[in-house]
Amino acid sequence: MYKYKGNYEDVFKNVDRLDYKLANKISNLGISKKNNFFYFRFWIPDVEEVYIDIFAKDDKMQRLATYSFKQYNDLWTVKVSEIYEGYYYLFKVKRKKNFPFEYVIDPYSKAFAPFDWEGKTNKIPLSVIVDWEKILTKDIPNIPLKSKWDNGVDPLIYELHIRDFTSLLDQKNFQNRLGTFNAALENNIFKYLKDLNITHLQLLPIQSIYTLNDKKLKILNKGQGSGWTTNYNWGYDPLNYFSIAGWYSSDPTEGSIRIREFKNFVNEAHKNGIGIIMDVVFNHMMTNQLFESIAPNYYFRNNSEITPVSDPAINSEARMVRKMIIDSLVYFAKYFGVDGFRFDLSTFTDKDTLLLAHKELKKINKNIILHGEAWPFSDLDFENSFTKGTNDNDIKFAYFNDTIRNSIKGSDSIEENQKGLIQGNYDNYGDFLVSIVGNVKEYNYPTSDFIKINNYNVFANEPNISLQYAACHDGFTLWDKIAVTSEEKFEENIALNNQALMMQITSQGRQLILAGTELLQTKPTDLSGQHDNRFLNILNEENNLSIDKNESVVDNSYKTTDYTNGMKWNHLSNDEIKNKVFEFTKKLFKFRNSTNFFRLKTTKEINKKVKFISIKSNFVVYSIIDKNDKIYVAHNFNNFAVNDFDYKNLKIKISSRAITKEEIKEQIIPAHTSIIFLEK
């Protein structure tokens, strides 16, 4: 077990003791069904007795039956009649003979009853007895993804909170409740993503969420939040790692429905040639007591000096914790057909666990996609995790690249509210130059005063570990970031928005965009929600897109209302947004996917095919070849036009703003403009 930054002695001794007892491999934990019985397998050490209490399917905690587990070392097993399918259950343990009984969660539960946390962190959810394997193998077989896209640099990923896709639409037009998987299907989500030229949909965490009330499902309009207990959530506070949140299902009271509906959702994605990536949170839970009560000083790195949230990180190196993590990933990849995983604060998960997970996932899907937030932030030594700037990897585990993000539009720090190249801050110009080639270490970078190379900004052994993005769910949307940093008029800021997209998409590496970027998604402030007053004012009223002309926008809206978070579909009724942003985005994405220019797979290829033609102050031109074709890309970040690049023998393929005939005649590249040129 890795040592971590903190007082690890108690945890280390207990993990060492319990892992030593696991001489034989324990497999198939959780619930399974054979013949006419459900079988439960539960690992819990240091207890005298274990029981399962079965409850009626209601809120009254009416206990119908109790069965005693049999013990095999620290593995406890029990069988229960199939007549209890669909009923609720809890595990009950007695640590010593003279101790009272305690209820504990089944960490392998495949579904929970509707859960209401009531603003408290000491509640335990009821699990549901469900024949999940029959549902996922016999009732709804996998429809495999047939795609030409590999798991390296090909993916063009759309990051979405599934509730947001339909939350602000009219319920009268839907048979399914807004905010659900079924409503998204009814709203033709995959037709929309195909039209946008997206290859993969990445879902914010869909596993069961602690700080939600599954019994209250209404869409929250402005002013209907309740601070910390606002019933909206991105999902970064999981209950466990196997159950899907009932919030997104048509009926949270029936545990099997959430399983069926997500499986159907994945199958529909695959029918349309789109992969599904799940965001998973293996670094922390909402309340550690859920698992701490199973094995104290085992599941978490207690007494850490650095924590991902207020509580210590999950102890991924402990044998049964590592098994739980890998079992969860395998469950979703094997039985649902999920195509990849995004790891939240991934540096808190040790690299050995990630390597073992990759090994198991490759057996299921050789094209599995993995990436995470590999910030240098962890209680582990950075050498013991996949950490941007410290180590790379050979399994195509990509790192969110804040180097390009910050250079494009400024960092996500609301306190600094930094600008980027598109708004005229040139401090990170050199960081963008190295991002053009995917931040690879072995590129033959030209000698230039503008290129500054350090381990953090030039971190990739191959382009497939660089995940390029300008905005994601954390921080302001791209449009909001522009609106709170630029006083320019609406039309000019559209040009800046489009330049940001071109800077990102014309760089090498895997690509991710935030849902709604294509329609200038905005998140107007709702003070009734929970966001710690993290909002800024829009500088020019022309750039205010909220329907009620809300003067400010919020950056971290994880627990704010649907008014703030929902997709602003009404923007597409604005012809300027529809034509200058949406259609532009489609065209840009289509060009990326239909050519190989921006999907070079290796550092060797990049060295061979990408050449810097001109690097001047805040102006760069580079060429890329693909077989017999050649393109040139020019980025002008200056506040003035540049005519240092002769393109009279080239054809303009895509430009971030309209270029006049006169400008073409004079070989001008306007201020704050990016252009892709084709050889005629």
ZAMARGU-4260 file (C-alpha; in steps of 0.2 Angstrom, whole numbers, plus 5000, padded with zeros to 4 digits):
<rodrens>
0) 5000/5000/5000 | 5006/5017/4996 | 5010/5029/5010 | 5001/5046/5009 | 5003/5063/5015
5) 4996/5061/5033 | 4995/5051/5048 | 4993/5034/5040 | 4998/5022/5053 | 4981/5016/5059
10) 4974/5014/5041 | 4990/5006/5035 | 4990/4993/5050 | 4972/4989/5047 | 4973/4988/5028
15) 4988/4977/5030 | 4979/4966/5043 | 4963/4964/5033 | 4971/4961/5016 | 4983/4948/5023
20) 4967/4938/5028 | 4961/4938/5010 | 4972/4923/5006 | 4959/4917/4993 | 4952/4928/4980
25) 4934/4934/4984 | 4923/4936/4968 | 4905/4939/4964 | 4900/4951/4978 | 4883/4958/4979
30) 4867/4950/4973 | 4864/4936/4961 | 4850/4924/4957 | 4850/4906/4954 | 4835/4894/4952
35) 4822/4901/4964 | 4833/4911/4976 | 4843/4927/4977 | 4860/4925/4984 | 4869/4939/4993
40) 4888/4939/4996 | 4894/4953/5008 | 4912/4956/5014 | 4913/4963/5031 | 4927/4960/5044
45) 4927/4960/5063 | 4908/4957/5066 | 4900/4943/5075 | 4883/4942/5066 | 4875/4948/5050
50) 4857/4948/5044 | 4847/4954/5030 | 4831/4963/5034 | 4818/4963/5020 | 4805/4978/5020
55) 4789/4981/5011 | 4789/4992/4995 | 4784/5008/5004 | 4791/5022/5015 | 4785/5014/5032
60) 4800/5003/5035 | 4788/4988/5037 | 4800/4973/5040 | 4793/4957/5032 | 4807/4945/5035
65) 4824/4943/5042 | 4837/4930/5037 | 4854/4926/5045 | 4870/4926/5035 | 4883/4911/5035
70) 4901/4916/5038 | 4916/4910/5028 | 4931/4920/5036 | 4925/4938/5032 | 4914/4933/5018
75) 4895/4932/5023 | 4882/4923/5012 | 4863/4921/5013 | 4850/4915/5001 | 4832/4923/5000
80) 4817/4917/4991 | 4813/4925/4974 | 4796/4930/4981 | 4804/4945/4988 | 4810/4952/4971
85) 4807/4970/4970 | 4806/4972/4989 | 4818/4983/4999 | 4832/4977/5010 | 4846/4982/5022
90) 4861/4973/5030 | 4861/4972/5049 | 4877/4968/5059 | 4882/4965/5077 | 4900/4969/5080
95) 4901/4960/5096 | 4889/4949/5106 | 4885/4963/5118 | 4884/4977/5105 | 4868/4984/5098
100) 4863/4980/5080 | 4868/4992/5066 | 4861/4994/5049 | 4875/4995/5035 | 4873/4998/5016
105) 4876/4985/5003 | 4891/4993/4993 | 4886/4982/4978 | 4868/4986/4978 | 4862/4987/4960
110) 4847/4998/4964 | 4840/5009/4979 | 4823/5013/4984 | 4818/5031/4983 | 4830/5041/4994
115) 4827/5057/5003 | 4842/5063/5012 | 4832/5077/5021 | 4847/5088/5022 | 4856/5076/5033
120) 4872/5065/5031 | 4868/5051/5043 | 4855/5042/5033 | 4856/5025/5024 | 4846/5021/5009
125) 4836/5005/5007 | 4842/4993/4993 | 4831/4984/4980 | 4831/4965/4977 | 4832/4964/4958
130) 4838/4951/4945 | 4849/4963/4936 | 4858/4950/4927 | 4843/4944/4918 | 4838/4961/4914
135) 4855/4965/4906 | 4858/4949/4897 | 4842/4941/4893 | 4829/4955/4893 | 4840/4968/4885
140) 4855/4961/4876 | 4869/4973/4872 | 4869/4982/4855 | 4888/4984/4851 | 4895/5001/4845
145) 4900/4999/4827 | 4911/5014/4824 | 4927/5019/4815 | 4933/5029/4829 | 4947/5023/4840
150) 4950/5027/4859 | 4965/5038/4856 | 4963/5055/4847 | 4947/5051/4837 | 4934/5055/4851
155) 4925/5072/4850 | 4915/5071/4866 | 4900/5081/4871 | 4899/5083/4890 | 4881/5083/4897
160) 4871/5082/4913 | 4856/5072/4906 | 4843/5081/4916 | 4848/5098/4907 | 4845/5091/4890
165) 4826/5092/4892 | 4823/5101/4909 | 4818/5118/4901 | 4806/5111/4887 | 4787/5110/4888
170) 4781/5095/4898 | 4765/5096/4887 | 4775/5090/4872 | 4783/5075/4881 | 4775/5058/4886
175) 4790/5055/4898 | 4795/5066/4913 | 4807/5080/4908 | 4825/5077/4914 | 4825/5058/4912
180) 4834/5046/4900 | 4818/5043/4891 | 4814/5061/4889 | 4831/5064/4881 | 4827/5049/4869
185) 4810/5057/4865 | 4819/5073/4861 | 4830/5064/4848 | 4846/5066/4858 | 4857/5055/4847
190) 4850/5062/4830 | 4855/5079/4837 | 4872/5073/4842 | 4875/5065/4825 | 4869/5081/4816
195) 4882/5090/4827 | 4896/5077/4822 | 4899/5071/4840 | 4907/5054/4842 | 4904/5051/4861
200) 4892/5057/4874 | 4900/5060/4891 | 4887/5060/4905 | 4890/5069/4922 | 4888/5056/4936
205) 4873/5045/4934 | 4876/5034/4949 | 4865/5036/4964 | 4867/5053/4972 | 4866/5056/4991
210) 4860/5074/4992 | 4844/5072/4982 | 4826/5068/4986 | 4821/5055/4973 | 4803/5058/4979
215) 4803/5076/4973 | 4805/5076/4954 | 4799/5093/4948 | 4809/5105/4937 | 4815/5120/4947
220) 4812/5137/4940 | 4820/5153/4946 | 4818/5156/4964 | 4813/5138/4968 | 4830/5133/4975
225) 4833/5130/4993 | 4852/5133/4995 | 4861/5117/5001 | 4845/5107/5000 | 4841/5112/4982
230) 4834/5097/4973 | 4846/5098/4958 | 4863/5089/4958 | 4877/5086/4946 | 4880/5069/4955
235) 4898/5071/4963 | 4892/5064/4979 | 4888/5046/4976 | 4879/5034/4987 | 4888/5019/4980
240) 4896/5014/4963 | 4883/5001/4956 | 4866/5009/4957 | 4859/5022/4944 | 4851/5037/4951
245) 4832/5035/4951 | 4831/5054/4947 | 4834/5050/4929 | 4821/5036/4928 | 4803/5036/4924
250) 4799/5028/4941 | 4811/5029/4955 | 4800/5017/4966 | 4804/5002/4955 | 4822/4997/4956
255) 4823/4988/4939 | 4816/5002/4929 | 4832/5013/4931 | 4842/4998/4925 | 4831/4995/4910
260) 4830/5013/4905 | 4849/5016/4905 | 4853/5000/4896 | 4840/5006/4882 | 4848/5023/4882
265) 4866/5015/4879 | 4859/5004/4866 | 4850/5018/4857 | 4867/5028/4857 | 4875/5013/4849
270) 4862/5011/4836 | 4867/5029/4831 | 4885/5026/4831 | 4888/5036/4847 | 4898/5030/4862
275) 4893/5033/4880 | 4906/5038/4893 | 4902/5039/4911 | 4909/5051/4923 | 4914/5041/4939
280) 4918/5048/4956 | 4931/5036/4964 | 4940/5049/4974 | 4926/5053/4988 | 4909/5051/4994
285) 4896/5063/5001 | 4898/5054/5018 | 4912/5042/5022 | 4902/5034/5036 | 4892/5024/5023
290) 4908/5013/5020 | 4917/5017/5036 | 4904/5008/5045 | 4908/4992/5035 | 4926/4992/5039
295) 4933/5006/5049 | 4950/5013/5044 | 4950/5003/5028 | 4939/5011/5014 | 4947/5029/5016
300) 4964/5036/5019 | 4959/5043/5036 | 4969/5058/5043 | 4975/5063/5026 | 4983/5080/5025
305) 4975/5083/5008 | 4957/5079/5005 | 4947/5080/4988 | 4933/5087/4998 | 4930/5089/5017
310) 4932/5070/5020 | 4947/5059/5016 | 4949/5051/4999 | 4944/5033/4995 | 4958/5021/4999
315) 4960/5014/4982 | 4975/5003/4986 | 4966/4993/4999 | 4962/4976/4991 | 4943/4976/4993
320) 4942/4994/4989 | 4952/4992/4973 | 4941/4977/4969 | 4925/4987/4971 | 4931/5000/4959
325) 4936/4988/4946 | 4920/4978/4948 | 4910/4994/4946 | 4919/4998/4930 | 4917/4981/4923
330) 4899/4980/4928 | 4895/4996/4917 | 4906/4991/4903 | 4901/4973/4902 | 4882/4973/4906
335) 4877/4990/4899 | 4890/4992/4885 | 4897/5008/4892 | 4912/5014/4881 | 4922/5024/4892
340) 4925/5032/4909 | 4930/5050/4915 | 4938/5049/4932 | 4934/5064/4944 | 4950/5070/4953
345) 4959/5055/4946 | 4975/5059/4955 | 4967/5053/4971 | 4966/5035/4963 | 4983/5026/4963
350) 4990/5022/4946 | 4991/5003/4950 | 4972/5003/4952 | 4969/5012/4935 | 4981/5000/4926
355) 4972/4985/4933 | 4956/4993/4928 | 4962/4996/4911 | 4968/4978/4909 | 4951/4971/4914
360) 4941/4984/4904 | 4952/4980/4888 | 4945/4962/4889 | 4928/4968/4887 | 4931/4982/4875
365) 4948/4984/4867 | 4943/5002/4862 | 4938/5008/4880 | 4941/5026/4883 | 4948/5033/4899
370) 4953/5050/4905 | 4953/5060/4920 | 4957/5076/4930 | 4975/5073/4932 | 4979/5089/4942
375) 4994/5089/4953 | 4982/5088/4968 | 4982/5072/4979 | 4987/5065/4996 | 4997/5052/4986
380) 5014/5056/4979 | 5012/5062/4962 | 5023/5047/4955 | 5010/5035/4962 | 4996/5042/4951
385) 4993/5048/4934 | 4998/5066/4936 | 4999/5079/4923 | 5017/5086/4923 | 5024/5072/4933
390) 5021/5056/4923 | 5013/5050/4907 | 5006/5033/4903 | 5004/5020/4889 | 4986/5015/4891
395) 4979/5031/4882 | 4973/5038/4899 | 4971/5056/4894 | 4973/5071/4905 | 4962/5086/4905
400) 4973/5099/4898 | 4971/5116/4907 | 4986/5122/4897 | 4976/5125/4882 | 4960/5130/4892
405) 4969/5144/4900 | 4978/5150/4885 | 4962/5151/4875 | 4950/5160/4887 | 4959/5161/4904
410) 4958/5150/4919 | 4942/5144/4928 | 4947/5154/4944 | 4932/5166/4947 | 4943/5176/4959
415) 4956/5180/4946 | 4944/5180/4931 | 4958/5179/4920 | 4957/5182/4901 | 4965/5172/4888
420) 4971/5175/4870 | 4954/5178/4863 | 4951/5192/4875 | 4969/5200/4872 | 4979/5192/4886
425) 4995/5186/4879 | 5003/5179/4894 | 5000/5161/4889 | 5003/5163/4870 | 5018/5150/4872
430) 5007/5138/4881 | 4995/5138/4866 | 5009/5135/4854 | 5014/5119/4862 | 4996/5114/4863
435) 4994/5115/4844 | 5004/5099/4843 | 4995/5090/4858 | 5008/5095/4871 | 5019/5081/4866
440) 5037/5080/4874 | 5046/5073/4859 | 5041/5086/4846 | 5055/5095/4837 | 5049/5112/4843
445) 5056/5127/4833 | 5068/5139/4841 | 5057/5154/4846 | 5057/5166/4860 | 5038/5163/4862
450) 5039/5145/4865 | 5042/5141/4884 | 5043/5122/4888 | 5041/5115/4905 | 5035/5098/4912
455) 5018/5104/4916 | 5014/5111/4899 | 5023/5099/4888 | 5018/5083/4897 | 5012/5070/4884
460) 5022/5055/4878 | 5008/5053/4864 | 4994/5065/4859 | 4981/5052/4865 | 4984/5057/4883
465) 4980/5076/4880 | 4962/5080/4882 | 4959/5097/4874 | 4945/5108/4880 | 4940/5126/4882
470) 4926/5123/4894 | 4918/5109/4904 | 4905/5108/4918 | 4917/5116/4930 | 4918/5135/4928
475) 4909/5146/4917 | 4902/5141/4900 | 4913/5147/4885 | 4900/5161/4881 | 4898/5166/4899
480) 4917/5167/4901 | 4918/5179/4886 | 4903/5189/4893 | 4911/5192/4910 | 4928/5197/4902
485) 4924/5206/4886 | 4915/5222/4884 | 4914/5220/4865 | 4897/5220/4856 | 4888/5204/4853
490) 4894/5201/4835 | 4912/5203/4840 | 4910/5191/4854 | 4903/5178/4843 | 4919/5179/4833
495) 4929/5177/4849 | 4918/5162/4853 | 4922/5154/4836 | 4940/5158/4837 | 4941/5149/4854
500) 4932/5133/4846 | 4945/5134/4831 | 4960/5135/4843 | 4954/5120/4852 | 4948/5109/4837
505) 4964/5113/4827 | 4975/5106/4840 | 4980/5088/4841 | 4973/5076/4854 | 4956/5070/4861
510) 4943/5083/4861 | 4929/5088/4873 | 4916/5102/4872 | 4903/5107/4885 | 4885/5103/4880
515) 4877/5119/4874 | 4893/5127/4867 | 4886/5126/4850 | 4871/5137/4855 | 4880/5149/4867
520) 4874/5141/4883 | 4873/5153/4897 | 4870/5150/4916 | 4861/5165/4923 | 4862/5167/4942
525) 4849/5160/4954 | 4852/5166/4971 | 4840/5153/4978 | 4852/5139/4974 | 4869/5134/4982
530) 4884/5141/4973 | 4892/5151/4987 | 4889/5168/4978 | 4901/5162/4964 | 4894/5174/4950
535) 4900/5188/4940 | 4891/5202/4930 | 4890/5203/4911 | 4900/5218/4905 | 4890/5222/4890
540) 4871/5220/4890 | 4872/5215/4872 | 4879/5199/4877 | 4865/5195/4890 | 4856/5180/4883
545) 4845/5176/4898 | 4826/5177/4895 | 4824/5188/4910 | 4840/5199/4906 | 4848/5192/4922
550) 4863/5203/4924 | 4875/5190/4931 | 4880/5172/4927 | 4887/5158/4939 | 4902/5147/4937
555) 4899/5132/4948 | 4880/5127/4947 | 4881/5110/4954 | 4867/5113/4966 | 4857/5127/4958
560) 4840/5126/4949 | 4835/5120/4931 | 4833/5139/4927 | 4852/5141/4928 | 4857/5124/4921
565) 4845/5118/4908 | 4850/5119/4890 | 4844/5136/4882 | 4836/5129/4867 | 4828/5145/4864
570) 4844/5152/4858 | 4842/5143/4842 | 4828/5154/4837 | 4840/5168/4836 | 4846/5168/4818
575) 4863/5175/4822 | 4867/5161/4834 | 4859/5148/4823 | 4869/5153/4808 | 4885/5160/4815
580) 4888/5148/4829 | 4878/5132/4828 | 4881/5130/4809 | 4899/5135/4811 | 4902/5122/4825
585) 4894/5109/4814 | 4905/5113/4800 | 4921/5114/4811 | 4917/5097/4819 | 4913/5089/4802
590) 4929/5094/4795 | 4939/5087/4810 | 4930/5070/4809 | 4931/5069/4790 | 4949/5072/4789
595) 4965/5066/4798 | 4973/5083/4800 | 4968/5086/4818 | 4968/5067/4823 | 4986/5062/4821
600) 4989/5047/4832 | 5007/5047/4837 | 5021/5059/4841 | 5030/5052/4826 | 5016/5057/4815
605) 5015/5074/4822 | 5034/5077/4819 | 5032/5071/4801 | 5016/5081/4797 | 5015/5097/4807
610) 5026/5111/4803 | 5026/5129/4810 | 5027/5141/4796 | 5028/5157/4805 | 5028/5162/4824
615) 5027/5180/4828 | 5020/5190/4841 | 5003/5183/4845 | 5002/5177/4827 | 5005/5159/4821
620) 5004/5149/4805 | 5007/5130/4804 | 5004/5117/4791 | 4998/5099/4792 | 4999/5086/4778
625) 4988/5071/4776 | 4994/5059/4762 | 4993/5071/4746 | 4983/5085/4755 | 4989/5100/4764
630) 4981/5113/4775 | 4987/5129/4784 | 4980/5135/4800 | 4982/5154/4805 | 4978/5161/4822
635) 4979/5180/4824 | 4976/5185/4842 | 4982/5203/4840 | 4970/5218/4841 | 4975/5223/4823
640) 4975/5214/4806 | 4990/5205/4800 | 4995/5202/4782 | 5012/5193/4784 | 5005/5177/4777
645) 5003/5175/4758 | 4988/5164/4755 | 4983/5170/4737 | 4985/5152/4731 | 4975/5144/4745
650) 4957/5142/4748 | 4948/5148/4764 | 4939/5132/4771 | 4934/5138/4788 | 4936/5156/4796
655) 4930/5161/4813 | 4923/5177/4806 | 4917/5183/4789 | 4932/5188/4778 | 4928/5202/4765
660) 4934/5201/4747 | 4945/5216/4750 | 4953/5208/4764 | 4956/5192/4754 | 4963/5203/4740
665) 4975/5211/4752 | 4980/5195/4760 | 4974/5201/4777 | 4970/5190/4792 | 4959/5201/4803
670) 4961/5204/4821 | 4956/5190/4833 | 4953/5178/4819 | 4957/5160/4815 | 4957/5152/4797
675) 4959/5135/4790 | 4966/5136/4772 | 4966/5122/4759 | 4979/5120/4745 | 4969/5123/4729
</rodrens>
